[in-house]
């Protein structure tokens, strides 16, 4: 049975985008996986607690550690950033026709 978060992610993606709700102000592995493995995939922007943002154009530009605690985001110029999942404050899911707005 899909989780409450999975259902919310599916609704956001069917509408074309939106902001993913976070529980207790921190991202959970389940919430992150819902967005990462959505079909069809939608680009999204990760917002961090310190104000930094990271645009994820496609699944090929992101990897999750086996423990799920950290995420590696790759930019198109091969720059990479390793992020702590619990420091993420929002996943902004983009409409399917919206080009990458944030970098």
C-alpha positions as CSV (number, residue, x, y, z in Angstrom):
1,X,0.0,0.0,0.0
2,X,1.4,3.4,-0.9
3,X,2.4,5.7,1.9
4,X,0.7,9.0,2.6
5,X,3.9,10.7,1.2
6,X,3.9,8.5,-1.9
7,X,0.3,9.4,-2.6
8,X,1.1,13.2,-2.1
9,X,4.1,12.9,-4.4
10,X,1.9,11.2,-7.1
11,X,-0.7,14.0,-6.8
12,X,2.0,16.7,-7.2
13,X,3.5,15.0,-10.2
14,X,0.1,14.4,-11.9
15,X,-0.6,18.2,-11.5
16,X,2.7,19.1,-13.0
17,X,4.7,20.1,-10.0
18,X,4.7,21.7,-6.6
19,X,6.4,21.5,-3.2
20,X,6.8,18.3,-1.4
21,X,5.7,18.4,2.3
22,X,8.3,17.5,4.9
23,X,7.6,15.8,8.2
24,X,9.1,17.6,11.2
25,X,11.2,19.9,9.0
26,X,13.5,17.2,7.8
27,X,13.5,15.0,4.7
28,X,13.0,11.3,5.2
29,X,14.4,8.5,3.0
30,X,10.9,7.5,2.0
31,X,10.0,11.0,0.9
32,X,13.2,11.4,-1.1
33,X,12.8,8.0,-2.8
34,X,9.2,8.8,-3.7
35,X,10.3,11.7,-5.8
36,X,13.5,10.1,-7.1
37,X,11.7,7.0,-8.4
38,X,8.5,8.6,-9.6
39,X,7.4,7.4,-13.0
40,X,7.5,9.5,-15.1
41,X,10.5,11.3,-13.5
42,X,10.1,15.1,-13.0
43,X,13.0,17.4,-12.5
44,X,13.2,18.9,-9.1
45,X,15.1,21.4,-7.0
46,X,16.5,20.5,-3.5
47,X,16.4,23.3,-1.0
48,X,18.8,23.1,1.9
49,X,18.4,24.6,5.4
50,X,21.3,27.0,4.7
51,X,19.6,28.4,1.6
52,X,21.5,26.6,-1.0
53,X,19.6,25.0,-3.9
54,X,20.5,22.1,-6.2
55,X,18.7,21.4,-9.5
56,X,18.2,17.7,-10.4
57,X,17.6,17.5,-14.1
58,X,17.4,13.7,-14.4
59,X,17.9,10.6,-12.2
60,X,21.4,10.3,-13.8
61,X,22.4,13.4,-11.9
62,X,21.8,12.1,-8.4
63,X,22.8,9.2,-6.3
64,X,21.8,8.1,-2.8
65,X,24.2,6.4,-0.4
66,X,23.4,2.8,0.7
67,X,22.5,4.0,4.2
68,X,20.3,6.8,2.7
69,X,21.8,9.5,4.9
70,X,23.7,11.3,2.1
71,X,22.9,12.2,-1.5
72,X,25.3,13.2,-4.2
73,X,24.1,15.7,-6.8
74,X,26.0,16.2,-10.0
75,X,25.8,19.4,-12.0
76,X,26.1,19.4,-15.8
77,X,29.7,20.6,-15.5
78,X,30.6,17.5,-13.5
79,X,30.8,19.5,-10.3
80,X,29.4,17.4,-7.4
81,X,27.9,18.2,-4.0
82,X,27.4,15.7,-1.2
83,X,24.3,16.6,0.8
84,X,23.0,15.4,4.2
85,X,19.4,14.2,3.7
86,X,18.3,15.5,7.1
87,X,19.4,19.0,6.2
88,X,17.0,19.2,3.2
89,X,14.0,21.5,3.8
90,X,12.1,21.1,0.6
91,X,11.9,19.3,-2.7
92,X,10.4,21.5,-5.4
93,X,9.0,19.3,-8.2
94,X,8.9,21.0,-11.6
95,X,6.2,20.8,-14.2
96,X,7.1,18.4,-17.0
97,X,7.3,21.2,-19.5
98,X,9.4,23.5,-17.3
99,X,13.1,23.7,-18.2
100,X,15.6,23.7,-15.3
101,X,15.2,27.0,-13.6
102,X,17.7,26.6,-10.8
103,X,21.3,25.4,-10.8
